[in-house]
Amino acid sequence: MIEDLWYKNAVIYCLSVGSFMDANGDGIGDFEGLERRLDYLLGLGVTAIWLHPFQPSPNRDHGYDVADYYGVDPRYGTLGDFVAFTHAAKQRGMRVLIDLVVNHTSDQHPWFQAARSDPNARTRDWYVWSKTKPPHADQGMVFPGVQRSTWSYDKDAKAWYFHRFYDFQPDLNTANPHVQAEILKIMGFWIQLGVSGFRMDAVPFVIAEKGPEVTGEPREQFELLRLFREFLQWRQGDAIILAEANILPRQDLDYFGDDADRMHMMFNFQVNQALFYALASADARPLAKALQKTWNRPPSGQWAIFLRNHDELDLGRLTEKQRQTVFQAFGPEPDMQLYGRGIRRRLAPMLGGDRRRIELAYSLMFTLPGTPVLRYGDEIGMGDDLSLPERDCARTPMQWSPEPQGGFTLSDTPESPPIHSGAYAYSHVNAAAQRCAPESLLNWMERIIRMRKEVPEIGWGDFTALETGDPSILALRYDWRNNSVLCLHNLAAEPKEVTFATGLDGDGRNLIDLLTGQRSLADDDGRHRVLMEGYGYRWYRVGGLDYLLRRSEI
């Protein structure tokens, strides 16, 4: 039996409740609408749903400014609607992950309102204060060019408060034991309502020491990660934390834990950025290096592999030359870029709507070491609205049909209208039309997800990068429990003849393409010769169909 580490071979689908499906016609998505679309997600092959914040909030930052950790924003429904949704998901075998945003609260949260009004309030020390403006207040902004400072003066408190993000999001003092206890209480509350885990927002900032005297390199409180992990394992053994931590590879084990006692999963930002450079430059070598650098993780730990998410495509870990290469390829106009470090577009328009490149990108995502995370709408190739500010351009509602408002709502005035003009308008790009088209991107995505779930070697096994002699070809072999899978990708626009050896004796002489059924037989020297079209990809089972006999032993 496979150990019950369900996240090792999951397919995660992230969405915003308010942008997915509106059931009551008020122009805002809700849990009732989301519940109605669960069968769509089930048919796509999704095994876990990650929800962006849905708690009560002033919504100045898409719900990441939480005003009540124990409720549901009335615009999305009630706690009862949420429980009905999690129950319906469980009936279909799908798990639910929710955002855990505990680095900061909204400035409208009762905790902060009490703290600012009374220096003796119970929650005063739940936030980070300074009597005078710290000299480094103009450093460390998360949103440079938009955010002016990390410290703001509060007239009621007669003190300065720290905010790593916007000034309406005061940071919690996570070193305070009472704040730590509240975080555990929040996790326990949602676990009881059917949640299987959390995507923890901004983890490096959550565990960093905070205060007016803190300068220089961040000093992390890693014991907090162990505290969170221990609590989850006690409350629900298979619940997980997926950490958002854009860190350097040398810090990976600090977050996973040498003894796998900290984070269960982390987003692999290093690989994500190298992947986009590879797509822009047709050079797989930096991507292969990033894979090698980040592979040092506990056996029970897992990377989350993604292409685009709800934030900008952050390119801050690339060299300046590499970053400019990606900008030129995928975001050449100033209004396509953000914060001087990233691109704010959705995937399909970034790749020029080229179906070959879109398939290549997703084939890569599904075959890189880790668990794939798919963003809502990308399965149909949704576009963006660059007339909207900052990251809002890539957060437009799901396009369900060619009906008014894309089938998202019956309201004539949705809070956030879907894309209604241009090549990516809902009249051209929608789920209903693609379901009826056998060769649509949606149906291709369903097939590729089904195949990904049938090759657990990618989620569970060790990988080896094979030498092909061509920098535009990425060849990865996965080995797990006496089974092997080999994935080839051609990052170049022109066809390539690829010659390679599997590195395996016996079965390595016979390959069968899992996507087409075609075979490749090695020559007398044990080498395979494959002709790959421009932006082509191959998923091979090593040893042909003999693996079925061995799989029966798992």
Salt bridges, closest charged atoms under 4 A:
GLU32 OE2 - ARG36 NH2 3.00
ASP39 OD1 - ARG92 NE 2.74
ASP61 OD1 - ARG391 NH2 3.55
ASP73 OD1 - ARG75 NE 3.48
ASP99 OD2 - HIS52 ND1 3.56
ASP99 OD1 - ARG199 NH1 2.84
ASP154 OD1 - ARG116 NH2 2.42
ASP156 OD2 - ARG116 NE 3.97
ASP171 OD2 - LYS210 NZ 3.13
ASP201 OD1 - ARG199 NH1 2.87
GLU209 OE1 - ARG219 NE 2.95
ASP238 OD2 - ARG95 NH1 2.98
GLU244 OE2 - ARG199 NH2 3.37
ASP261 OD2 - ARG226 NE 2.84
ASP283 OD1 - ARG285 NE 2.96
ASP311 OD2 - HIS310 NE2 3.71
ASP311 OD1 - ARG391 NH1 2.58
ASP311 OD1 - ARG395 NH2 3.37
GLU312 OE2 - ARG341 NH2 2.81
ASP314 OD2 - ARG341 NE 3.89
GLU320 OE1 - ARG323 NH2 2.66
ASP354 OD2 - ARG356 NH2 3.17
GLU359 OE2 - ARG355 NE 2.75
ASP378 OD1 - ARG346 NH1 2.60
ASP384 OD2 - ARG345 NE 3.99
ASP392 OD1 - HIS62 NE2 2.55
GLU415 OE2 - ARG75 NH1 2.64
GLU439 OE1 - ARG447 NH2 3.88
GLU457 OE2 - ARG541 NH1 2.73
ASP470 OD2 - LYS496 NZ 3.29
ASP479 OD2 - ARG477 NH2 2.92
GLU494 OE2 - LYS496 NZ 3.69
GLU497 OE1 - ARG529 NH1 3.56
ASP507 OD2 - ARG550 NH1 3.17
ASP513 OD2 - ARG538 NE 3.97
GLU533 OE1 - ARG538 NH2 3.08
